[in-house]
Amino acid sequence: MNTDVLPDRATAPAPISGARRPAAPGLRGLLWLTLRQNRAVLWTLAALLVVVAADLVWIHVVIRHTVGVLKRTGCYEPETWSDARCWTLLSPINRPNFWFVSVLQPAVTAVPLLIGVFIGAPLLAQEYERGTIRLIRAQSVSPVRWLAARLAVPGLAVLVFSGTVASLMTWVWWTDVVHGQGAFDPPFQFFTYPALGLAPVAWSLFALALGVLVGRLVRRTLPAMFLTGALVAAMHGIIRWGRPYFRPVVDEVTALPDRATGLGAAQPPNAWLIDRGAVLADGSRVSSDTCLFSDRCDNATAAWLRYHPVDHLVPIQLVEAGILLALTAVILVVVFRRIRT
């Protein structure tokens, strides 16, 4: 990453007498410098955004076309898919579904980690490692002002990129997967949840800020990149552990499943099952794991379920995004306080 030096106002040539001096030359110079330093990041994010958007539009078009064909031929309902003709007409939907669920969702889930490692961590670590931070401090621009501009360009780029990708992913998932045929993708699955709604945006901004802080503290590029990746991954694990508690679960008692049909004791479609078990004759509850290894459930009278319905997706993401954005704000305050030293 190239680092250019701002011209010192003290040594800059004096303006010609009578000429009108441009307004805020330092601001324009600082923005020019920041854009120049981040041009590789901006071009990379723009190229990735075009590729992801093209893939998602292709998925939407193929699925919409296939669904239209199924409806016109009377093959839209799942019970008709046993017919060889209907199954042949349905087959074109498999490739876009596979690409969306097995390729794009894991890729979008990994984006925040990559942003923290390759954009956030080197941002300040390279300045300290190369010693260019001393040149920056020698300029007329204050360190706080320089850091604000230095963070604004990649931060805005990450916000636009992650917000656009999240919107397109959510649109395709809601329109063509959940309310379409031929795909099963509940929102609380491992790779589905982080690719939808507010999650990509909040995680991307948090990872960027965390990488900047790690780079400021470590002051070496490669160690900062590795440590940022480890911390973002660890934070994912912590948030995933606490995610079931971000909203009270639905506790429901249902009829026991019929052994012949298997019906009963099932959570609603697209729900996130937290726990399940059996209600004994004395009213006590045992988990499903206990039923597997003992005969205590032979006299069970009902089944119990604890789950998050699909309606809890947005409230849970709001809580998670609030936590991440609050941590992001705290990290930025620490970075700005320590940039003077």
VOPAGU-2260 file (C-alpha; in pm, 1 decimal, decimal comma):
REM VOPAGU-2260
SITE   aa  ch    i         X         Y         Z
SITE  MET   A    0       0,0       0,0       0,0
SITE  ASN   A    1     158,5     325,9    -110,5
SITE  THR   A    2     166,8     610,5     138,8
SITE  ASP   A    3     197,1     963,1       4,0
SITE  VAL   A    4     291,4    1263,6     213,7
SITE  LEU   A    5      71,1    1567,5     233,1
SITE  PRO   A    6     241,0    1893,0     138,6
SITE  ASP   A    7     337,7    2100,1     437,2
SITE  ARG   A    8     151,4    2428,4     440,0
SITE  ALA   A    9     455,0    2597,8     595,6
SITE  THR   A   10     673,3    2518,5     292,2
SITE  ALA   A   11     402,3    2551,8      28,9
SITE  PRO   A   12     448,0    2842,6    -213,0
SITE  ALA   A   13     256,5    3155,9    -120,2
SITE  PRO   A   14     -49,2    3230,1    -331,3
SITE  ILE   A   15     -18,7    3492,1    -600,5
SITE  SER   A   16    -132,1    3831,5    -483,1
SITE  GLY   A   17    -488,1    3902,2    -582,4
SITE  ALA   A   18    -565,5    3539,0    -665,8
SITE  ARG   A   19    -853,5    3374,8    -489,8
SITE  ARG   A   20    -734,8    3093,1    -265,5
SITE  PRO   A   21    -927,5    2763,7    -302,2
SITE  ALA   A   22   -1140,1    2670,6      -2,9
SITE  ALA   A   23   -1012,7    2400,3     232,2
SITE  PRO   A   24    -710,1    2278,4      29,9
SITE  GLY   A   25    -608,0    2050,2     315,4
SITE  LEU   A   26    -941,5    1871,0     307,0
SITE  ARG   A   27    -921,1    1807,4     -64,7
SITE  GLY   A   28    -562,1    1693,2     -33,4
SITE  LEU   A   29    -647,3    1461,5     253,6
SITE  LEU   A   30    -937,9    1304,9      66,1
SITE  TRP   A   31    -721,4    1266,6    -243,0
SITE  LEU   A   32    -455,9    1091,6     -37,7
SITE  THR   A   33    -708,5     859,0     124,9
SITE  LEU   A   34    -869,3     767,6    -206,6
SITE  ARG   A   35    -527,8     699,6    -354,4
SITE  GLN   A   36    -429,6     473,7     -66,6
SITE  ASN   A   37    -755,1     276,8     -91,4
SITE  ARG   A   38    -792,6     254,5    -467,0
SITE  ALA   A   39    -707,6    -117,7    -471,1
SITE  VAL   A   40    -968,4    -184,6    -200,5
SITE  LEU   A   41   -1232,0      18,8    -383,3
SITE  TRP   A   42   -1173,7    -154,1    -716,1
SITE  THR   A   43   -1172,7    -498,0    -553,1
SITE  LEU   A   44   -1498,5    -439,5    -366,7
SITE  ALA   A   45   -1659,5    -293,9    -679,3
SITE  ALA   A   46   -1557,0    -597,0    -887,2
SITE  LEU   A   47   -1680,8    -840,8    -623,2
SITE  LEU   A   48   -2009,5    -653,2    -596,6
SITE  VAL   A   49   -2064,9    -678,2    -971,7
SITE  VAL   A   50   -1990,2   -1052,9    -968,5
SITE  VAL   A   51   -2218,4   -1125,5    -671,1
SITE  ALA   A   52   -2499,8    -910,8    -811,5
SITE  ALA   A   53   -2475,3   -1083,9   -1149,4
SITE  ASP   A   54   -2487,2   -1425,9    -982,9
SITE  LEU   A   55   -2792,2   -1336,1    -776,8
SITE  VAL   A   56   -2977,2   -1188,2   -1073,5
SITE  TRP   A   57   -2898,5   -1505,2   -1271,3
SITE  ILE   A   58   -3031,8   -1720,8    -985,9
SITE  HIS   A   59   -3351,5   -1515,5    -968,3
SITE  VAL   A   60   -3410,6   -1527,1   -1344,7
SITE  VAL   A   61   -3352,5   -1903,0   -1372,8
SITE  ILE   A   62   -3573,9   -1985,9   -1075,3
SITE  ARG   A   63   -3851,8   -1751,0   -1189,8
SITE  HIS   A   64   -3844,8   -1903,4   -1538,4
SITE  THR   A   65   -3849,6   -2259,4   -1404,2
SITE  VAL   A   66   -4135,4   -2182,1   -1166,1
SITE  GLY   A   67   -4331,2   -2028,2   -1453,5
SITE  VAL   A   68   -4283,2   -2341,6   -1661,1
SITE  LEU   A   69   -4392,1   -2562,3   -1370,7
SITE  LYS   A   70   -4708,2   -2358,4   -1317,1
SITE  ARG   A   71   -4803,3   -2363,3   -1685,8
SITE  THR   A   72   -4758,7   -2740,2   -1710,2
SITE  GLY   A   73   -4934,0   -2834,3   -1385,0
SITE  CYS   A   74   -4609,2   -2948,2   -1221,1
SITE  TYR   A   75   -4575,7   -2681,1    -952,7
SITE  GLU   A   76   -4707,5   -2882,5    -657,4
SITE  PRO   A   77   -4454,7   -3119,0    -490,9
SITE  GLU   A   78   -4687,7   -3419,5    -520,4
SITE  THR   A   79   -4651,7   -3402,3    -900,5
SITE  TRP   A   80   -4273,3   -3430,6    -897,4
SITE  SER   A   81   -4284,0   -3811,1    -894,0
SITE  ASP   A   82   -4390,6   -3783,8   -1255,2
SITE  ALA   A   83   -4084,5   -3811,4   -1480,3
SITE  ARG   A   84   -4197,6   -3522,5   -1700,4
SITE  CYS   A   85   -4244,4   -3289,7   -1403,7
SITE  TRP   A   86   -3913,9   -3393,0   -1251,3
SITE  THR   A   87   -3737,8   -3310,1   -1576,6
SITE  LEU   A   88   -3899,1   -2967,3   -1584,2
SITE  LEU   A   89   -3794,4   -2909,6   -1220,8
SITE  SER   A   90   -3430,3   -3010,8   -1269,0
SITE  PRO   A   91   -3306,4   -2669,4   -1399,0
SITE  ILE   A   92   -3376,5   -2522,4   -1054,8
SITE  ASN   A   93   -3117,7   -2746,7    -886,3
SITE  ARG   A   94   -2809,1   -2563,3   -1010,6
SITE  PRO   A   95   -2906,3   -2210,0    -898,1
SITE  ASN   A   96   -3031,4   -2346,9    -565,6
SITE  PHE   A   97   -2701,1   -2526,7    -510,4
SITE  TRP   A   98   -2503,0   -2217,1    -608,0
SITE  PHE   A   99   -2701,5   -1995,5    -370,7
SITE  VAL   A  100   -2700,6   -2228,5     -68,3
SITE  SER   A  101   -2361,5   -2397,9    -102,7
SITE  VAL   A  102   -2144,3   -2129,6    -265,7
SITE  LEU   A  103   -2277,7   -1777,3    -218,6
SITE  GLN   A  104   -2395,7   -1815,0     139,9
SITE  PRO   A  105   -2060,5   -1950,0     272,1
SITE  ALA   A  106   -1878,5   -1683,2      70,6
SITE  VAL   A  107   -2090,0   -1400,6     213,0
SITE  THR   A  108   -2047,2   -1547,9     562,8
SITE  ALA   A  109   -1669,5   -1527,3     520,0
SITE  VAL   A  110   -1672,5   -1168,4     387,4
SITE  PRO   A  111   -1654,4    -994,0     729,7
SITE  LEU   A  112   -1354,3   -1201,2     831,8
SITE  LEU   A  113   -1178,8   -1121,4     502,5
SITE  ILE   A  114   -1258,4    -751,8     543,7
SITE  GLY   A  115   -1108,4    -748,7     890,9
SITE  VAL   A  116    -797,5    -938,8     780,7
SITE  PHE   A  117    -718,5    -773,7     447,4
SITE  ILE   A  118    -863,2    -422,0     491,3
SITE  GLY   A  119    -884,8    -345,8     862,9
SITE  ALA   A  120    -564,1    -501,1     998,7
SITE  PRO   A  121    -318,1    -351,9     744,1
SITE  LEU   A  122    -475,4      -5,3     754,5
SITE  LEU   A  123    -270,4     121,1    1049,3
SITE  ALA   A  124     -28,2    -168,9    1091,7
SITE  GLN   A  125     146,0     -85,1     762,8
SITE  GLU   A  126     181,1     279,0     859,8
SITE  TYR   A  127     356,6     183,4    1184,0
SITE  GLU   A  128     560,4     -96,4    1028,9
SITE  ARG   A  129     697,4     123,9     749,8
SITE  GLY   A  130     743,5     425,1     972,4
SITE  THR   A  131     525,1     647,6     755,8
SITE  ILE   A  132     312,7     733,6    1058,4
SITE  ARG   A  133     593,8     970,1    1166,4
SITE  LEU   A  134     572,3    1155,5     836,9
SITE  ILE   A  135     196,7    1189,9     875,6
SITE  ARG   A  136     235,9    1337,4    1222,4
SITE  ALA   A  137     480,2    1593,6    1085,5
SITE  GLN   A  138     214,9    1737,5     855,8
SITE  SER   A  139     -23,6    2021,4     932,8
SITE  VAL   A  140    -321,0    1780,4     941,6
SITE  SER   A  141    -397,8    1657,7    1293,3
SITE  PRO   A  142    -375,0    1280,9    1361,8
SITE  VAL   A  143    -744,1    1264,5    1449,4
SITE  ARG   A  144    -844,1    1433,6    1125,5
SITE  TRP   A  145    -610,8    1212,3     925,7
SITE  LEU   A  146    -749,1     897,6    1090,7
SITE  ALA   A  147   -1108,9    1009,5    1031,6
SITE  ALA   A  148   -1042,3    1046,1     660,0
SITE  ARG   A  149    -834,0     727,8     655,0
SITE  LEU   A  150   -1123,8     529,0     799,9
SITE  ALA   A  151   -1406,7     704,9     616,7
SITE  VAL   A  152   -1326,3     580,8     266,2
SITE  PRO   A  153   -1286,3     206,5     341,8
SITE  GLY   A  154   -1566,0     225,6     599,2
SITE  LEU   A  155   -1810,5     375,4     349,9
SITE  ALA   A  156   -1698,6     128,3      82,8
SITE  VAL   A  157   -1751,6    -166,4     318,8
SITE  LEU   A  158   -2090,9     -29,9     423,8
SITE  VAL   A  159   -2210,2       6,5      62,9
SITE  PHE   A  160   -2069,5    -332,4     -39,2
SITE  SER   A  161   -2206,1    -532,1     254,3
SITE  GLY   A  162   -2541,3    -351,8     250,4
SITE  THR   A  163   -2596,0    -414,3    -120,3
SITE  VAL   A  164   -2490,3    -779,0     -98,4
SITE  ALA   A  165   -2709,5    -837,0     208,3
SITE  SER   A  166   -3010,1    -677,1      38,2
SITE  LEU   A  167   -2969,4    -886,8    -276,9
SITE  MET   A  168   -2911,6   -1208,2     -79,3
SITE  THR   A  169   -3219,2   -1144,8     134,4
SITE  TRP   A  170   -3427,8   -1059,7    -171,8
SITE  VAL   A  171   -3338,2   -1382,8    -354,7
SITE  TRP   A  172   -3376,4   -1593,4     -39,5
SITE  TRP   A  173   -3718,5   -1444,9      44,6
SITE  THR   A  174   -3854,4   -1442,6    -310,9
SITE  ASP   A  175   -3712,9   -1754,1    -470,3
SITE  VAL   A  176   -3608,6   -1991,1    -190,8
SITE  VAL   A  177   -3841,2   -1962,9     107,7
SITE  HIS   A  178   -4150,8   -1887,4     -98,9
SITE  GLY   A  179   -4045,6   -2100,0    -393,2
SITE  GLN   A  180   -4037,5   -2468,8    -469,8
SITE  GLY   A  181   -3750,4   -2711,5    -481,9
SITE  ALA   A  182   -3536,4   -2564,9    -202,3
SITE  PHE   A  183   -3515,9   -2606,3     174,5
SITE  ASP   A  184   -3318,5   -2333,3     346,3
SITE  PRO   A  185   -3441,0   -2230,0     694,2
SITE  PRO   A  186   -3308,9   -1887,3     797,6
SITE  PHE   A  187   -3133,2   -2003,7    1114,7
SITE  GLN   A  188   -2896,7   -2249,0     946,3
SITE  PHE   A  189   -2519,9   -2206,6     991,5
SITE  PHE   A  190   -2446,2   -2028,8     661,4
SITE  THR   A  191   -2793,1   -1886,7     595,3
SITE  TYR   A  192   -2831,9   -1659,8     897,5
SITE  PRO   A  193   -2501,2   -1466,3     855,6
SITE  ALA   A  194   -2580,1   -1399,0     487,4
SITE  LEU   A  195   -2920,7   -1237,5     540,5
SITE  GLY   A  196   -3059,0    -910,5     670,5
SITE  LEU   A  197   -2844,9    -694,0     896,5
SITE  ALA   A  198   -2591,0    -963,0     981,9
SITE  PRO   A  199   -2343,0    -906,2     692,3
SITE  VAL   A  200   -2344,4    -528,2     746,7
SITE  ALA   A  201   -2296,0    -537,3    1124,3
SITE  TRP   A  202   -2029,9    -807,6    1108,4
SITE  SER   A  203   -1839,0    -631,9     828,4
SITE  LEU   A  204   -1820,5    -299,1    1013,2
SITE  PHE   A  205   -1724,2    -472,7    1337,4
SITE  ALA   A  206   -1449,0    -677,1    1169,2
SITE  LEU   A  207   -1312,5    -366,2     996,0
SITE  ALA   A  208   -1294,2    -170,6    1321,5
SITE  LEU   A  209   -1147,0    -466,9    1510,1
SITE  GLY   A  210    -878,2    -508,3    1245,8
SITE  VAL   A  211    -786,9    -139,0    1272,1
SITE  LEU   A  212    -753,4    -166,0    1650,6
SITE  VAL   A  213    -541,6    -481,3    1628,9
SITE  GLY   A  214    -318,5    -318,0    1368,3
SITE  ARG   A  215    -276,6     -14,6    1592,0
SITE  LEU   A  216    -177,8    -229,1    1891,2
SITE  VAL   A  217      39,1    -490,4    1715,8
SITE  ARG   A  218     199,4    -251,5    1460,4
SITE  ARG   A  219     307,5    -541,2    1240,9
SITE  THR   A  220     102,8    -629,3     935,0
SITE  LEU   A  221     113,1   -1010,0     918,5
SITE  PRO   A  222      69,8   -1070,1    1294,8
SITE  ALA   A  223    -215,7    -819,7    1295,4
SITE  MET   A  224    -386,7   -1001,6    1006,7
SITE  PHE   A  225    -360,2   -1341,9    1175,8
SITE  LEU   A  226    -475,0   -1208,6    1512,1
SITE  THR   A  227    -769,4   -1026,0    1354,5
SITE  GLY   A  228    -884,6   -1341,0    1179,1
SITE  ALA   A  229    -864,5   -1537,0    1503,8
SITE  LEU   A  230   -1054,7   -1271,9    1700,7
SITE  VAL   A  231   -1332,5   -1239,2    1441,6
SITE  ALA   A  232   -1372,4   -1618,3    1431,9
SITE  ALA   A  233   -1380,3   -1631,6    1813,1
SITE  MET   A  234   -1641,0   -1355,5    1821,7
SITE  HIS   A  235   -1852,0   -1553,6    1577,1
SITE  GLY   A  236   -1841,4   -1845,6    1817,0
SITE  ILE   A  237   -1937,1   -1630,0    2115,1
SITE  ILE   A  238   -2228,0   -1464,5    1934,3
SITE  ARG   A  239   -2350,5   -1796,1    1799,0
SITE  TRP   A  240   -2347,9   -1938,7    2152,3
SITE  GLY   A  241   -2552,6   -1647,5    2284,4
SITE  ARG   A  242   -2785,6   -1609,3    1984,5
SITE  PRO   A  243   -3062,4   -1839,2    2119,9
SITE  TYR   A  244   -3095,5   -1606,5    2421,1
SITE  PHE   A  245   -3138,3   -1284,4    2222,2
SITE  ARG   A  246   -3514,1   -1338,1    2231,0
SITE  PRO   A  247   -3732,8   -1562,4    2453,0
SITE  VAL   A  248   -3799,7   -1896,4    2288,3
SITE  VAL   A  249   -4143,5   -2038,9    2225,5
SITE  ASP   A  250   -4215,9   -2320,2    2471,6
SITE  GLU   A  251   -4485,5   -2547,8    2336,1
SITE  VAL   A  252   -4641,9   -2877,9    2442,8
SITE  THR   A  253   -4776,7   -3090,3    2157,3
SITE  ALA   A  254   -4909,8   -3437,6    2098,9
SITE  LEU   A  255   -4665,1   -3723,3    2076,6
SITE  PRO   A  256   -4558,6   -3815,8    1724,1
SITE  ASP   A  257   -4756,9   -4098,6    1572,6
SITE  ARG   A  258   -4530,5   -4400,1    1526,7
SITE  ALA   A  259   -4701,8   -4497,8    1203,7
SITE  THR   A  260   -4713,8   -4158,7    1031,1
SITE  GLY   A  261   -4444,7   -3969,9    1222,3
SITE  LEU   A  262   -4678,9   -3670,3    1253,2
SITE  GLY   A  263   -4683,5   -3453,6    1562,6
SITE  ALA   A  264   -4418,6   -3296,3    1786,1
SITE  ALA   A  265   -4274,4   -3096,5    1495,8
SITE  GLN   A  266   -4172,0   -2732,4    1505,1
SITE  PRO   A  267   -4327,3   -2489,1    1252,1
SITE  PRO   A  268   -4164,7   -2459,3     907,9
SITE  ASN   A  269   -3832,5   -2271,8     899,1
SITE  ALA   A  270   -3820,0   -2254,7    1280,8
SITE  TRP   A  271   -3501,1   -2295,8    1483,4
SITE  LEU   A  272   -3539,6   -2593,5    1716,8
SITE  ILE   A  273   -3351,9   -2530,7    2041,6
SITE  ASP   A  274   -3453,9   -2835,9    2241,7
SITE  ARG   A  275   -3721,2   -3102,0    2255,1
SITE  GLY   A  276   -3828,1   -3392,3    2470,3
SITE  ALA   A  277   -4117,2   -3575,8    2633,6
SITE  VAL   A  278   -4364,9   -3491,0    2910,0
SITE  LEU   A  279   -4402,0   -3781,9    3154,8
SITE  ALA   A  280   -4717,7   -3888,5    3333,4
SITE  ASP   A  281   -4619,7   -3698,6    3649,4
SITE  GLY   A  282   -4579,7   -3375,0    3449,6
SITE  SER   A  283   -4200,2   -3373,1    3453,2
SITE  ARG   A  284   -4002,2   -3311,4    3136,6
SITE  VAL   A  285   -3707,9   -3506,8    2998,9
SITE  SER   A  286   -3495,4   -3420,2    2697,4
SITE  SER   A  287   -3491,0   -3619,9    2377,9
SITE  ASP   A  288   -3135,5   -3736,4    2455,8
SITE  THR   A  289   -3260,2   -3898,8    2775,0
SITE  CYS   A  290   -3531,5   -4079,4    2581,8
SITE  LEU   A  291   -3275,9   -4230,6    2347,3
SITE  PHE   A  292   -3079,9   -4405,0    2621,5
SITE  SER   A  293   -3352,2   -4507,2    2865,7
SITE  ASP   A  294   -3709,0   -4632,4    2880,8
SITE  ARG   A  295   -3833,2   -4337,5    3088,6
SITE  CYS   A  296   -4027,1   -4199,2    2790,7
SITE  ASP   A  297   -4234,7   -4513,1    2735,6
SITE  ASN   A  298   -4514,4   -4368,4    2949,0
SITE  ALA   A  299   -4488,6   -4015,2    2809,1
SITE  THR   A  300   -4816,8   -3831,6    2761,8
SITE  ALA   A  301   -4702,9   -3544,8    2539,5
SITE  ALA   A  302   -4401,0   -3385,2    2377,8
SITE  TRP   A  303   -4246,1   -3044,4    2443,5
SITE  LEU   A  304   -4058,7   -2815,0    2208,4
SITE  ARG   A  305   -3849,3   -2503,5    2254,5
SITE  TYR   A  306   -3786,0   -2313,0    1932,6
SITE  HIS   A  307   -3752,6   -1977,7    1762,0
SITE  PRO   A  308   -4013,5   -1931,8    1487,9
SITE  VAL   A  309   -3917,8   -1760,2    1163,5
SITE  ASP   A  310   -4075,9   -1438,9    1296,7
SITE  HIS   A  311   -3789,2   -1413,7    1545,7
SITE  LEU   A  312   -3529,2   -1372,0    1270,6
SITE  VAL   A  313   -3549,3    -991,9    1250,1
SITE  PRO   A  314   -3564,5    -926,9    1629,8
SITE  ILE   A  315   -3269,9   -1158,6    1690,3
SITE  GLN   A  316   -3069,0    -989,2    1416,9
SITE  LEU   A  317   -3155,2    -647,5    1558,1
SITE  VAL   A  318   -3016,4    -747,7    1898,0
SITE  GLU   A  319   -2706,0    -899,0    1740,7
SITE  ALA   A  320   -2648,2    -596,5    1517,1
SITE  GLY   A  321   -2691,2    -365,9    1816,3
SITE  ILE   A  322   -2425,3    -556,2    2011,0
SITE  LEU   A  323   -2180,9    -552,5    1720,1
SITE  LEU   A  324   -2234,6    -185,2    1637,4
SITE  ALA   A  325   -2193,3     -89,7    2002,8
SITE  LEU   A  326   -1864,3    -281,8    2013,8
SITE  THR   A  327   -1763,7    -112,6    1687,4
SITE  ALA   A  328   -1826,2     229,7    1839,8
SITE  VAL   A  329   -1622,8     141,2    2149,3
SITE  ILE   A  330   -1336,1      14,3    1933,6
SITE  LEU   A  331   -1333,6     332,6    1725,4
SITE  VAL   A  332   -1326,5     548,6    2038,1
SITE  VAL   A  333   -1022,9     353,4    2162,7
SITE  VAL   A  334    -849,2     383,8    1824,9
SITE  PHE   A  335    -904,8     759,2    1806,3
SITE  ARG   A  336    -783,3     806,5    2163,8
SITE  ARG   A  337    -466,6     607,6    2100,5
SITE  ILE   A  338    -379,4     751,2    1759,6
SITE  ARG   A  339    -205,3    1044,4    1931,0
SITE  THR   A  340      53,9     812,8    2085,6
